[in-house]
């Protein structure tokens, strides 16, 4: 039996926020224009972010399937197939997923990352791309990711070690940046500390790379913990 996919929204157009929550990803004002940001000022940054993500995960040849949680409009979820990985998307925001339904031809699930609705080892890996910063219990999320993903966890993070952090915080003081109000910024070192706490007793290795450097800088990716964005891969050896 062939199943026909129907374009539909998860929430009516007139609904602007979800259950009174203030986070930007529950506000249609931002979610409906999210893709425009990547097509505009963020385009160059996205290219380099994908380069370092591919560099890390392609080294683990066991990874053929992946769940990207916090997939949003599936901006990155749609890209995994370009490097030979079959992706599924998940998000807690019905507004984001309403956009994703029209852009992604793979499977999508609406759920909370702290309680992933999948059996153990369902996917080869889990991915969190600029979403882990918003999780209230990061240790629990990592443990859920390690339960569902058999071989590893790939993360793309906004780096705390960047001059742009000052700009972000200044914008917030004047009410001009809603995106990072509830975000917790990590460095590779602080993220690894959280991972070590979550995965105590497991056998794993970690590799990371940083990008998001100025155009005039002689390199655009390096293994120094300074830059707007870093990618980190947790490889399970057990």
Secondary structure as the mmCIF struct_conf table of DSSP 4:
data_model
#
loop_
_struct_conf.conf_type_id
_struct_conf.id
_struct_conf.beg_label_comp_id
_struct_conf.beg_label_asym_id
_struct_conf.beg_label_seq_id
_struct_conf.end_label_comp_id
_struct_conf.end_label_asym_id
_struct_conf.end_label_seq_id
HELX_LH_PP_P HELX_LH_PP_P1 UNK A 2 UNK A 5
BEND BEND1 UNK A 10 UNK A 11
TURN_TY1_P TURN_TY1_P1 UNK A 13 UNK A 14
STRN STRN1 UNK A 17 UNK A 17
BEND BEND2 UNK A 18 UNK A 18
TURN_TY1_P TURN_TY1_P2 UNK A 19 UNK A 20
BEND BEND3 UNK A 23 UNK A 23
HELX_RH_3T_P HELX_RH_3T_P1 UNK A 24 UNK A 26
STRN STRN2 UNK A 27 UNK A 27
HELX_RH_AL_P HELX_RH_AL_P1 UNK A 28 UNK A 31
TURN_TY1_P TURN_TY1_P3 UNK A 32 UNK A 33
HELX_RH_AL_P HELX_RH_AL_P2 UNK A 34 UNK A 39
TURN_TY1_P TURN_TY1_P4 UNK A 40 UNK A 42
HELX_RH_AL_P HELX_RH_AL_P3 UNK A 43 UNK A 57
TURN_TY1_P TURN_TY1_P5 UNK A 58 UNK A 59
TURN_TY1_P TURN_TY1_P6 UNK A 61 UNK A 62
STRN STRN3 UNK A 65 UNK A 69
TURN_TY1_P TURN_TY1_P7 UNK A 70 UNK A 70
TURN_TY1_P TURN_TY1_P8 UNK A 72 UNK A 79
HELX_RH_3T_P HELX_RH_3T_P2 UNK A 80 UNK A 83
TURN_TY1_P TURN_TY1_P9 UNK A 84 UNK A 84
STRN STRN4 UNK A 86 UNK A 91
BEND BEND4 UNK A 92 UNK A 92
HELX_RH_AL_P HELX_RH_AL_P4 UNK A 94 UNK A 100
TURN_TY1_P TURN_TY1_P10 UNK A 101 UNK A 103
BEND BEND5 UNK A 106 UNK A 106
STRN STRN5 UNK A 108 UNK A 110
HELX_RH_3T_P HELX_RH_3T_P3 UNK A 113 UNK A 115
BEND BEND6 UNK A 118 UNK A 118
TURN_TY1_P TURN_TY1_P11 UNK A 120 UNK A 121
STRN STRN6 UNK A 123 UNK A 129
BEND BEND7 UNK A 130 UNK A 130
HELX_RH_3T_P HELX_RH_3T_P4 UNK A 132 UNK A 134
BEND BEND8 UNK A 136 UNK A 136
HELX_RH_AL_P HELX_RH_AL_P5 UNK A 138 UNK A 148
STRN STRN7 UNK A 149 UNK A 158
STRN STRN8 UNK A 159 UNK A 159
BEND BEND9 UNK A 160 UNK A 162
TURN_TY1_P TURN_TY1_P12 UNK A 163 UNK A 163
HELX_RH_AL_P HELX_RH_AL_P6 UNK A 164 UNK A 173
TURN_TY1_P TURN_TY1_P13 UNK A 174 UNK A 175
TURN_TY1_P TURN_TY1_P14 UNK A 179 UNK A 182
STRN STRN9 UNK A 186 UNK A 186
HELX_RH_AL_P HELX_RH_AL_P7 UNK A 188 UNK A 198
TURN_TY1_P TURN_TY1_P15 UNK A 199 UNK A 201
STRN STRN10 UNK A 204 UNK A 211
TURN_TY1_P TURN_TY1_P16 UNK A 215 UNK A 216
BEND BEND10 UNK A 217 UNK A 218
BEND BEND11 UNK A 220 UNK A 220
STRN STRN11 UNK A 222 UNK A 222
BEND BEND12 UNK A 223 UNK A 225
BEND BEND13 UNK A 227 UNK A 228
STRN STRN12 UNK A 229 UNK A 236
#
